[in-house]
Every structure is written in C-alpha cells, then in structure tokens.
Amino acid sequence: MPDFDSLLAAEADVLAAARAAKGAAKRVLVATSMGGFNHGAMTEKALAVALSLRGAQVEFFLCDGGPGCQLTKIEREPPESVIESDIRIRCRSCVGDGKKAFKPTGLKILKLSQFVTDDHRREAAAIAASCDIGRIKSLTLDGWAIGEHAYAGALRFYARGDISGEPLGDPVARQFVKASVLTARGIDAVLKRGYDVAVFNHGIYTPQGVIGEVARSRGVRVVNWNPAYRSQCFIFSHGDSYHHTMIDEGAATWEGLPLTPERRARVEAYLRDRRQAKADWIWFNRSADLSADEIRRRLALDDRPIALALTSVVWDACLHYESNAFESLKDWMLQTIAYFRERTDLQLVVRIHPAEVSGFVKSRDKMGDVIAAAFPELPENVKVVAPEDDLSTYSLIDMANAVLVYSTKTGIEASAAGAPVVVAGEAWIRNKGFTRDAIDPHSYRAILDELPFADRLSPPLKERALRYAYHFFFRRMIDLPFMTPSGPNLEISVAALKDLAPGRHSGLDAICDGVLNETPFVHDAVGD
C-alpha cells in the first residue's frame, strides 16, 4: 500500500472538493488531544478523512502543554518531575507527533494554548492548590465533574487503586486537577465555534473525560471509541465511554438476534480461538489449555467442587466501574476468601488478572499483596494463581462449578461456555438474564450458600449468553481492516482515498453514519 500521507498529497483535490461542501454539513470536532498517542491519532486521522469524504466539516483539537494527561505515566516520568513543571517531558514530542499526523489532511488544527488565557491559568493554579484531595472525586467546575477525571488520571499515573500511601500523591493529583481546569476552560472556548459532535478516544481521564463533561453540558453530542479485542476492530459509543454505556445498553439491542448457523459457527470458533488469542490484537493471557487433572496437580486441588474467582486489575476497576454490591474490588475479594474459609466442603481458586503484569499499564497495586496482608496463611481450601502464572484462565473455567466475577469481561466468555457466573460488581453481564447477580454482601453470601450448583447453565440460558457474546464480539466490535499494525503503532493502509469513501467498507460506513446521524454503533457483517 502507498504511504497514506503521499495519498493525501496526490489526491488533495479530492479532499478539497469535499471540504468545499457547505450547506447543512455536520461540523465535527475530532478532539484527539494527545497527538503522541499513535493508535488514537491514526484512527482519528482515518476517521476525519472518511467523514470529510461524506461532506462533514472536520477540525482537530490538540492539547499542547497540560500538566497531566493519559500519557503521563510513572514508568516514564517520576512523580518529582510531574510536580516540578507544568510542561511534561513528553509534551513537545506529543504536540509534534500530532501536527505531523494531521497536517497532511489539510484540516484545521486547534490547540489548547490558543484558547487558554492567563486568567484561566491563575484559576487552575488556585483551584489545584486549595482543593481537598481527600474529596477530589466530588470536585466540580461550573457543574462539570472534573474531579473524577483528575483523580482517574492520578490513579492511572500511579497504577494504583488509591494514592493515599504515595508520598507525592497529593501534589501529583493537584497537577491533574490543574490540567482538568485548563482543559475544561479551553475546550469550552473551542466548542463556542459551533460543532454538532465531538469524537475522541476513551472518554475517561484527563483530558478526554473533561472534554466529554463540557461537550455534553453545551449540547454537543459526544462519540467515544476504543480499540477492541478482535484484530483491527473498534468499539464506538454514544455519549460516554463504552465502559459505561455497555452497562446500560438495553437487552432489546441483542436478545432478539437470530443465532443463525453462520453466526453460531462464527462466535463459537472465535471463542475457541480466543483461548490463545489467535484472532485478537489485545490479549492478556494466551496460555495453552491444560487438563483438569494437570491443573489439580499444579494447584494441589482435590475432588471437592471448585469455585473460580476472577479478579480485575485493581486500579482499572476503580476507574471504569462504580462499586455495586461491595465497597470495592478488594473488599469483594477479601470477603470471598473469608466466606470460603468456612466452606471446607468447597475449594476456591483465585485467578489474579494477568493484566496486572501484561497490561499496557503495569499495576503497582497487587491483588496478591492485598490477599497476603489480610490472610498471611491462606485457608487450606483456597488457592491463588499469580498474574504471571501461565495457567490458562479458560482451562480453569472449564472445570469450575461456578465462576465469581466483579467486573472482568471474561464473565461473558464463561457464561457463553455454559459456566454459572455470579456477578458481584458492575460487570456488563449483570442483569442480562443469564447470571446470578448480587446486590449486597448478604445476597452474595446467599448465592454462595447454594454452592455447589447442581448443573451448568441450562441450554436456554447458555443460548442467551452465547447470543450476547455474539453481540459483543461481532456487532459492537466493528471491523476497520485498513487500520494495520506496524510494530507498536498503527498505519492507514489504503490504495486510494476512495477506499475511505461510502460503500467501500461497511464497518466504516456504520461508524460514520453513527457519528453524523446518531445511529447505533452496532454493525453485523453477517446477514439474517
């Protein structure tokens, strides 16, 4: 494939003609913000060109010097450097990367510094200095919930579920507060230029979460997106991050979907392949399957029934999901172990999420440490599988009498495999009609009192779970085959700009239609 920027230069007249369209064209702000985030910049570059080819008036927005963002990570910048300067180590290269990515499109690039005044900077510094860090999540500015996004940024920086034990946790959090105020004031001024919709990655943290807060308050539609598990696929959502919208998504979106032979074969094959992540570009565990006997030998398990508890990453769970039946993921885990300490007729296997060590942000808040602190000596019927252990999570699901989850998406696959799943947190499969859902610790213990469950999921419930799995993996995850991996980065691989025009890729058509016309971001390449 030719270099995409070369295509943009060679076919400049094509884009120019599209940009010349006036009248009722939708105005779209592609609020990438972090130009140094390659996956975001490349995906939104392709989307901006595709929207332009459909007659939209598109502009980019870049941050150029906020004192804390999603790219501010402790493994790159020590806390001391974060609090000493309002310009991060990566800021200059980030802005340069963004300009380099977007300039060839010929579309207007707006920068935060163009809209932030000295008064805004003084205000941001004053709010950051005076706010109560202990109540940072409740901090608002003109009604915008900026505190929760500032706190999310600080937690992500430290990769911890809380920052109370970090010596420089407070001053680092204040930098994220300052960044949130500046982002809010800047994007508020930007939005006064008049846009129908703002499109940007994720929808959580600073700056993206703050941009969403301000846009919604100003009546500007919000579209958020994330890379999906399946290779070259993406999840788009209206109004907020898919982490939130998938929880509230109505069952009518999927429960009437016919599981045709083609759909069934497709999802069942994918779920088999997912055990080793053969069709995925995001995975955390791809270990070979083991037999039940081998697992019993490795973990010193006997013939008593097994309950499998699947944890989430501690800091991730704190950011993406509200606590439901329990105060926190940690609280759920410790209460679960305490329960099974008294249930000597059963065995509990705790599978700590592999993403603690294999995720994009390595967790510094270890569930193993939490368990060890509360239980220096584990009950004899409780086994803990460390995150770095190559034991297959799927093999554990196969042999479990029940699977206990807080918020992990693996519950979708466990249910589709026929495993009874108990939901204790704000997992997407809660209230979908094929899980046992706890609403508080008492109801959770009541569900566990029924263990061991007599059977795996009934055929109708397994069918319902499989239908939801198809919806999630093959309708909500939309294929953009021209977004191709190149080492750690993404490239746009098309032979001509017309390959991004209407009618060339049905997934791209569905995404653009959703951005421009607010149609659902649900696309199924398999017909009924």
GUSETI-327960 format. One record per residue (C-alpha): x, y, z. Coordinates in steps of 0.05 Angstrom, whole numbers, padded with zeros to 5 digits, always signed. Each point is the difference from the previous one (the first is absolute). Layout:
% GUSETI-327960
XYZ;...
This chain:
% GUSETI-327960
+00000+00000+00000;+00024+00071-00014;+00018+00046+00058;-00064+00033+00024;+00029+00069+00003;+00024-00008-00072;-00071-00017-00019;-00026+00062+00035;+00049+00043-00039;-00014-00034-00066;-00076+00004+00008;-00004+00067+00035;-00052+00022-00050;-00047-00056+00023;+00002+00023+00072;-00003+00073-00020;-00063-00012-00039;-00031-00036+00059;+00019+00057+00048;-00030+00050-00047;-00069-00029+00012;-00042+00048+00040;-00073+00003+00018;-00024-00049+00052;+00066-00036+00009;+00012-00024+00071;+00057+00033+00038;+00044-00051+00035;+00055+00012+00051;+00049-00057+00002;+00027+00014+00070;+00061-00046-00003;+00036+00043+00052;+00059-00047+00007;+00035+00001-00067;+00054-00045+00029;-00049-00057+00010;+00011-00034-00067;-00060-00046+00001;-00046+00059+00015;+00031+00047-00050;+00002-00050-00058;-00071-00025+00012;-00028+00070+00005;+00041+00023-00060;-00033-00054-00042;-00068+00016+00029;+00008+00075-00013;+00016-00014-00074;-00058-00048-00005;-00048+00050+00031;+00026+00055-00047;-00013-00045-00059;-00072-00004+00025;-00006+00076-00001;+00013+00014+00074;+00039+00062+00022;+00055-00029+00044;+00051+00033+00046;+00051-00029+00048;+00014+00020+00072;+00068-00012+00032;+00024+00012+00070;+00068+00036+00000;+00023+00002+00071;-00047-00022+00054;+00034-00020+00066;-00028-00070+00000;-00034-00048-00049;-00010-00073-00017;+00071-00002-00028;+00030+00023+00066;+00023-00067+00029;+00044-00015+00059;+00046-00047-00039;+00017+00059-00046;-00001+00058+00049;+00014-00003+00074;-00049+00036+00045;+00052+00053+00015;+00003+00022-00073;-00076+00002-00004;-00007+00050+00057;+00060+00043-00019;-00025+00024-00067;-00064+00016-00036;+00029-00029-00064;+00008-00075-00002;+00062-00034-00028;-00042-00028-00058;-00040+00063-00016;+00045+00029-00055;+00007-00066-00036;-00074-00014+00010;-00021+00065-00033;+00051-00010-00055;-00027-00070-00014;-00071+00027-00003;+00018+00055-00050;+00039-00049-00042;-00058-00048-00001;-00055+00050-00016;+00032+00054-00042;-00001-00042-00064;-00076-00003+00003;-00005+00075-00011;-00052+00004+00056;+00003+00055+00053;+00039-00017+00063;-00020+00036+00063;+00045+00001+00061;-00017+00007+00073;+00048+00058+00010;-00039+00041-00051;-00061+00000+00047;+00030+00002+00070;+00012+00069+00030;+00045+00023+00056;-00063+00006+00043;-00015-00073-00013;+00070-00019+00020;-00005+00039+00065;-00068-00032+00014;+00027-00070-00013;+00059+00011+00046;-00045+00028+00056;-00050-00057-00005;+00055-00053-00001;+00034+00031+00060;-00063+00006+00043;-00041-00061-00017;-00010-00056+00050;+00037-00059-00031;-00037-00046+00047;-00065+00020-00035;+00029+00011-00069;-00051-00044-00034;-00055+00048+00019;+00036+00062-00027;-00041+00038-00052;+00011+00062-00043;-00062+00035-00027;-00037-00065+00011;+00052-00041-00038;+00023-00062+00039;+00074+00013-00012;+00023-00031+00065;-00016-00071-00017;+00040+00005-00064;+00059+00033+00035;-00001-00055+00052;-00005-00053-00055;+00062+00031-00032;+00038-00003+00066;-00020-00072+00013;+00021-00020-00070;+00066+00036+00009;+00015-00039+00063;-00036-00063-00026;-00032-00007+00069;-00070-00005+00028;+00014+00059+00046;+00058+00049+00010;-00005+00010+00075;+00065-00038+00012;+00040+00036-00053;+00048+00053+00030;-00013+00048-00058;-00071-00023-00015;-00032+00066+00020;+00044+00047-00042;-00004-00047-00060;-00076+00000+00006;+00000+00076+00003;+00036+00001-00067;-00056-00041-00030;-00050+00047+00031;+00036+00058-00033;+00000-00036-00066;-00075-00014+00007;-00016+00073+00013;+00041+00024-00060;-00030-00053-00045;-00071+00019+00022;+00011+00074-00012;+00036-00012-00066;-00049-00049-00030;-00059+00043+00023;+00029+00057-00042;+00013-00048-00058;-00072-00025+00000;-00026+00070-00007;+00024-00005-00073;-00061-00043-00010;+00002-00076-00009;-00053-00053-00008;+00042-00057+00029;+00067-00011+00034;+00037-00065-00013;+00058-00024+00044;+00032-00061+00031;-00021-00034+00064;-00042+00053+00037;+00034-00008+00068;+00060+00036+00032;+00028+00068-00015;-00008+00028-00052;-00052-00046-00033;-00047-00007+00058;-00001+00075+00011;-00013+00014-00073;-00060-00046+00004;-00026+00035+00062;+00003+00069-00033;-00026-00023-00067;-00062-00033+00030;-00015+00061+00041;+00004+00044-00062;-00047-00045-00040;+00055-00028-00045;-00009-00074-00014;+00057-00044+00024;+00028-00062-00035;+00053-00041+00036;+00038-00059-00026;+00052-00052+00021;+00040-00054-00036;-00037-00066+00009;+00029-00069+00014;-00009-00028-00070;+00054+00020-00048;-00014+00064-00039;-00065+00011+00037;-00026+00059+00040;-00057+00015+00048;-00037+00066-00008;-00052+00026+00048;-00047+00060+00005;+00005+00048+00058;+00053-00032+00043;+00054-00053+00005;-00024-00070-00020;+00022-00022+00070;-00062+00037+00024;-00048-00005-00059;+00006-00076-00006;-00027-00006+00071;-00062+00039-00017;-00011-00029-00070;-00070-00027-00006;-00010-00074-00011;-00044+00016-00060;+00065+00015-00038;+00019-00073-00001;-00049-00049+00032;-00042-00007-00063;+00060-00013-00044;-00008-00066-00038;+00059-00045+00013;+00004-00025-00072;+00046-00059-00015;+00050+00049-00029;-00001+00045+00061;+00004-00059+00048;+00059-00030-00037;+00034+00068-00001;-00005+00015+00074;+00015-00071+00022;+00062-00002-00043;+00022+00067+00026;-00010-00019+00073;+00042-00063-00012;+00055+00041-00034;-00003+00053+00055;+00028-00051+00049;+00067+00014-00034;-00019+00068-00028;+00009-00024-00071;-00047+00054-00029;+00015+00056+00049;+00048+00058+00003;-00015+00014+00074;+00009-00058+00048;+00028-00013+00070;+00004-00075+00004;+00011-00048-00058;+00023-00063+00035;-00010-00070-00026;-00059-00039+00028;+00013-00050+00055;-00040-00060+00023;-00038+00002+00065;+00047-00053+00029;+00061+00042-00017;-00030+00062+00032;-00018-00039+00062;+00072-00024+00005;+00029+00070-00010;-00046+00033+00050;-00004-00058+00050;-00076-00004-00009;-00041-00060+00021;-00068-00026-00022;-00042+00052+00036;-00041+00048-00045;+00038+00061-00023;-00022+00073-00002;+00043+00044-00044;+00007+00074+00018;+00025+00044-00057;+00028+00066+00023;+00006+00064-00039;+00060+00047+00000;-00008+00040+00065;+00012+00070-00027;-00038-00014-00064;-00062-00024+00037;+00001+00063+00043;-00002+00045-00062;-00048-00034-00047;-00054-00028+00044;-00040+00024+00060;-00001-00046+00060;-00064-00039+00004;-00010-00055+00051;+00067+00014+00035;+00041+00060+00019;+00055-00019-00049;+00033-00056-00038;+00047-00011+00059;-00059-00004+00049;-00034-00051-00044;+00062-00043-00005;+00014-00001+00075;-00073-00014+00018;+00000-00056-00051;+00061-00033+00030;-00028+00008+00070;-00064-00034-00023;+00036-00060-00029;+00043-00007+00062;-00063-00025+00033;-00023-00042-00059;+00048-00057+00007;-00044-00042-00045;+00022+00043-00059;+00064+00026-00031;+00013+00071-00024;+00049+00017-00055;+00017+00073-00007;+00026+00017-00069;+00034+00068+00006;-00009+00038-00065;+00061-00010-00046;-00005+00073-00022;+00031+00020+00067;+00066-00018-00033;-00017-00004-00074;-00045+00060-00009;+00017+00066-00033;+00009+00031+00069;+00032-00048+00049;-00037+00001+00065;+00037+00023+00062;-00060-00021+00043;+00005-00075+00004;-00059-00043+00019;+00049-00053+00025;+00028+00050+00051;-00071+00019+00022;-00016-00073+00012;+00066-00015+00035;-00009+00059+00047;-00069-00023+00021;+00015-00074+00000;+00073-00013+00017;-00018-00073-00002;-00052-00019-00051;-00056-00048+00018;+00018-00070-00023;-00057+00001-00050;+00020+00065-00033;+00052+00003-00057;+00026+00063-00032;+00025+00001-00072;+00050+00057-00010;-00009+00048-00059;+00066-00023-00031;-00020-00073+00004;-00009-00030-00069;-00059-00041+00022;-00058+00007-00049;-00059+00039+00029;-00045-00036-00049;+00022-00068+00024;-00018+00021+00071;-00069+00023-00025;-00011-00068-00031;+00008-00037+00066;-00035+00050+00046;-00067-00013+00031;-00011+00076+00002;+00037+00062-00024;+00000+00061+00045;+00014+00068-00032;+00001+00072+00021;+00008+00038-00065;+00043-00041-00047;-00025-00010-00071;+00021-00073+00004;-00068-00012+00031;-00029+00007-00070;+00042-00059-00025;-00012-00041+00062;-00075+00006-00008;+00003-00016-00074;+00039-00063+00018;-00057-00021+00046;+00032+00017+00067;-00046+00027+00054;+00025+00071+00014;-00011+00040+00064;+00007+00075-00009;+00021+00042+00060;+00019+00066-00035;-00022+00043-00058;+00017-00051-00054;-00032+00007-00069;-00035-00067+00008;-00038+00023+00062;-00076+00000-00012;+00007-00034-00068;-00042-00059+00022;+00052-00055+00002;+00040+00014+00064;-00012+00000+00075;+00007+00073+00021;+00016+00022+00071;-00026+00068+00024;+00036+00001+00067;+00046-00045+00043;-00060-00035+00031;-00030-00020-00067;+00069-00020-00025;+00009-00048+00059;-00071-00026-00012;+00019-00018-00071;+00065-00033+00023;-00040-00040+00051;-00031-00035-00059;+00067-00028-00021;+00016-00049-00028;-00049+00016-00056;-00035-00062-00026;+00013+00014-00073;+00034+00046-00049;-00044+00049-00038;-00064-00028-00029;-00002-00003-00077;-00046+00061-00005;+00045+00042+00046;+00063-00022-00035;-00033+00018-00066;-00017+00069+00027;+00072+00009+00025;+00027-00022-00067;-00046+00050-00036;+00027+00056+00045;+00072-00023-00014;-00014+00005-00075;-00029+00069+00009;+00061+00024+00039;+00054-00031-00041;-00031+00005-00070;-00049+00057+00001;+00029+00050+00049;+00071-00013-00023;+00002+00031-00070;+00052-00021-00051;+00044+00053-00033;+00047-00045-00040;+00042+00058-00026;+00026+00016+00070;+00061-00045+00000;+00051-00012+00055;+00072+00021-00015;+00041-00019+00060;-00031+00035+00060;-00035+00051-00045;-00057+00002-00049;+00001+00019-00073;-00055+00018-00049;+00005-00049-00058;-00042+00019-00060;+00016+00002-00074;-00038+00065-00012;-00042+00049+00040;-00062-00028-00033;+00012-00061+00045;-00025+00043+00058;-00060+00026-00039;-00072-00026+00010;-00013-00071-00024;+00071-00027+00006;+00000-00026+00072;-00067-00015+00033;+00031+00007+00070;+00027+00069-00017;-00068+00019-00029;-00034-00021+00065;+00049+00041+00042;-00005+00062-00043;-00076-00005-00001;+00001-00005+00076;+00044+00062+00006;-00040+00042-00049;-00071-00025+00011;+00002-00031+00070;-00019-00069-00024;+00020-00058+00047;+00072-00023-00003;-00022-00072-00014;+00024-00033-00063;-00007-00072-00021;+00033-00022-00065;-00040-00065+00004;-00071+00007-00025;-00061-00037+00025;
